[in-house]
Amino acid sequence: MARPRFPRRFAVPGVAFLLTRAGESLVTLWGVVTIVFFSLRLTGDPVVLLLPVGATPEQIATLRHGLGFDRPLPVQYVEFLGRALRGDFGVSTRFGDPALPLVLARLGATAELALLAIAFAVVVGGLAGATAAMRPNTRVELAAMGSALLGQATPVFWLAIMLILVFAATLRWLPSGGRGGWTHLVLPVITLATYSTASMARLLRASLLEARAQDYTRTARAKGLGERTILSRHLLKNALIPVVTVLGLQVGLLLGGAVITETVFSWPGEGRLIVQAIQNRDFPVVQAGTCVLAVIIIGVNWLVDLTYMLLDPRIRVSGTAG
């Protein structure tokens, strides 16, 4: 008896969708690495910063040859790509150590800051957005959305400085910088999470209000279900898809904002290391750091895609995001 044949797109749900994302991710990673490589070469010759003032042309030429900067730029690029595929981004011109392990050693501090900021944004922003959506046209909604708007409009560096002035310099409740106990985390986490918290609150409120206007919500309310039950069983799942999208994007914003936050609070993370490497024209460290950040952001986007497939079965069937 012949076995029934099904359309290929139903054979393995979501494979086409994930394979498409994989190809896009590789192209994106290659683009980031390429742009960073050529952009760094526009900042100037790092050899000038490595030698003392008054170095002879012979000394400069010798060091440039030793670092490989005397070769044509296309040759340097091809050699860099070959080494990068093996995880070798060169040796830091400032520290004298391999660049990738140097970056990975600082990644833990950045991850600690970013994960706590994400958790803060999800909990506080989620509560604010849900409360505002369940109490529309009230003072509660006005206060929540007003605070969210203010949080989105506040620059990260200004907020960090104000928090240091108030809680560290004036009240002396919290340390102004460095990494130590939980008190050292409070100000950096609040600074880093403020924008994401505000975005989460506004988006969740809008998604919940849209879901409340749907027929299935009116049906659930007609059955006599309470508002909390409707929120937990019906509204949240349908409102989470756009929230998950923004949450994935917020990871990139948090890692980008961590560069400023870590610099202001002297937090020994990857962002601060990259800033110092740019100032010193430490090309290997900058290239390794940006590549690691790009891989993390791409990985998070993959998790978002997988979450899509769990929340929306249509993606698993069709293999598309629509």
N, C-alpha and C positions, 0 to 999 in steps of 0.2 A: 504493500500500500504506500503510495507516494506521500511524503511528508508535506504538510501545508506550508506554503511559502508566504512570507509576510514582506511588506515593503522594507527596504533596507534601513530606512530612517527609524524604524521601530525595533530593529535588532538589538542595538545597545543604546539605551536612552541617553541623550546628551553628549555622545561621543563627538559628533560633528561640532557641537557648540564648544566643547573643551579644546578640541584640536585647533579650531579657529583662534581661540583665545591664546593658545600656546604659540602659534605662529606670530600673532600680533605682539606677544610679550617678547619674543626673541628679537623682532625687528625694533621694538622700543628700546630694549637693552643695548642693542648695537648702536642705535642712534644716540643714546645718552653717552655711551663711552666715547663715541667718535666726536661729538660736539665738545665734550670736556677736554679731550686730548688736544684738539686744535685751538680751542679757546685759551687754554693755559699757555700755549706757545705765543699768544699775542700779548701776554703780560710782561714779557721781557726775558732776558737771559738770566737764569738762576745762578750761574757761575759768578756773576758780579757780587751777589750777596754772600757767597761762600768764601770768597777770598778777602783778605784785608785790604784796606785802602792803600793804593800805591803798588798793587801787584803788577808785575811785568807782563807784557803781552805773551811771553813764552809760558809763564805760569798759567795764564788764562787759557791758552791754547791746549796745554797739557791736561788741565782739569776738564775742559770741554770734551777732549778726546776720550778721557777716562770715563766720563758719564755718558758718552755716546751722542752728545748734542752737536757734534760737528758733521754728522752724516745728514744726507738729504731728508727732508721731512717725510716724504712718502715711505722711505726705508724705515725710519723710526716708527712710523705708524704700523706698518706690517709686522715689524718685530714686536711691537707692544701688543698687538692683537694676539700673536702667537703665544706670547708669555702669559697674557691675561687668561687665555683659554685653559692654561694649566694652573691658574691661581697665583701666578707670579707677576706682581705689579712693580717689581724693582725694590731698591733699597732707599729708605728715607735719606735725603741729603742733609737733614738736620740732626736726626737721631742716630743714623748709621745702622738701623735695624730694618729687616724686611717690612715693607709697608703694610701688607695685608694683616699679619698678626698684630701689628701695632694698632690698626683700626679696630680689629675684632676685640682687642683687649679693652677698648673704650666703649664697645657696643652695649655692654651690660648696663652701664650708667645711663645711657640714652634710652635703652629699653625700659628701665625702671621708671624713668620720668614719663615716657610716652604712654606706657600701659596704665599708670596711675591716672594720667590726664584723660585717657579714653574712658576708664571706669568712672571717673568723676563726671565726664560729659554725659555718659549714658544714664547714670543714676539721677543726677541733678537735672539735666536737660530733659530726660524722659519724664520725670515727675512734674516738672514745670509745664511741659507741653501737654501731658495728659490732663493735668488739673485745669489748664486753660481751656482745653477742648470740651471738657465735661461741664464747665461753668462759663459758657459764652456770654458775652455782653454783661459781665460783672466786673467789679473792682479787682477781683482775683486775676481775671484774664488780662485786664489792663496793666496791672502791676507786673505780671509774668512776662508779657510781650514787650512792655516798656524796658524792663531789665534786659531782655534778650536783645532788643535793638541797640541798647547802650553797649552791651558786651560785644556785639559785632562791629561797632563803630570805634572801639577803643584800640589804639595801636599797642602791639605787644610790648615794645620797648618802653613806652610811656607808662603802661600799667606796671611793668616790673620795677621801674624807678620809683613810682608812687608807693608801691607796697613796701619797698625797702625803706623809704623815707618815713613812712608811718609806723610800720610794725617792727622794723629793725633799729632805725636810728632814733626815733622819737619815743615809742613805747617800750622798746627793747624786749619785746615778747619772743621774737624769733630771730635766728641768725640771718645775716645778710647774704651769705654765700657759702660755698664749699659743700662737700658731701660728708654726711655723718649720720646722726640719728634721724628719727622721723620728723623732728622739728626743721631739719634742713630741707625737707621735701615740700613743706606746706606752701611757701611762697612760689617756688618754681612751678609746682603742679597747678596752682590756681592761675598763675600767669599763662601757662601753656594751654590750660583747658578752657579758658574763658570764651574764646571765639567758638570753639567746637560745641560747648554747652549751649550757647545762644543759638547756633545753627540747628542743633538737635531739637531744642524746644520749639522753635518756630516751624520746622518741617513736620515734626510729629503732630503738632496742633493742627496744621493745615491738612495732613493726611487723615487724622481722626475726624475732623469736621466733614471732610468729603465722604468718608466711610459712613458717618452717621446719617447722611442723606440718602443712602442706598436703600433699595427695597428690602434686603434681608435684615437690615436693622429695624425697619418698621415692623417687619413680620415678627422678629424676636420680641420687640416691645409689646406687640399685640398679644403675644402668648403669655404676657405677664412677667417676663424676666426683668430683674432689676438692672439698673444702669451699670453697676460694677460687673455683673455677670455678662452683660452684653459687651462691655469693654474687654474683658479678659478672654471670652470665648469667640467673639465675632469681629470686633473692631481691630484689635491689635495685629492679628495675623495679616489682615488685608492692608493695614497701614504700614507694615514693617518693610515692604519691598523698597519704596523710595528712601526710607530711613537707612536701610542697609547700604544702599548706593552711596548716600552721603557719608555714612560712617567709614566706608572704604576710602573715599576721597579725603576724609579728615585725617587718616593716617599719614598721608603725604604732607598735609598741611602741618600736622603736629611735628613730623620730623623736620620740616623746613623751619617751623617756628622754634624748634629746639635749638637751632643754631643761635638764634638771638637770645633765647632764654638762658642757655648754657653759658653764653658769653657774659651776660649781665650778672648772673648769679655765681660765676666762676665754678660752674658745674663741670667736673672732669669727664665729659662725654665725647661722643664722636663729633657732634656739631662743633664744639669748641676746638677740637683737634683740627678739623677741616679749615676753620677760620684761621687758625695759627699757621697751618700749612700754606694757605693762600698768601698770607702776608709774607711768608718766607720763601715763596715760590718752590715749595717742596712738592714737585709734580707727582711723584709716586704715591704719596699719602693722599693727595687730593683725588687722584684717579681711583685709588682703592676705596676711599671713603664714599665717593659718589656712586661707584659701582655697587657697593654693599647696600647703600640706601635704595638704589634703583631696584635691586633684587628683592629687598624687603617689600617695597611698595607693589611690585609686580606680584609677589606671593600673596599679599593681602587682597589684591584684586582677584586672584584665583579663588581665594576663600569666599569672596563676595559672590563670584559666579556660582560656586557650589551651593552657597546659601540660597541663591536664586532658584536653583533646581529643586531645593527642598521646599521653598515657600510657594513656588509656582509650577505645578506639574506640566503646564503647557511648554515650558522650556525643555523639560526632560523628553517630551514627545517630539517636538519639532526640531530641537537642537539650535534654536535661534533665541535671541534675547527679546524679540518682539512679543 
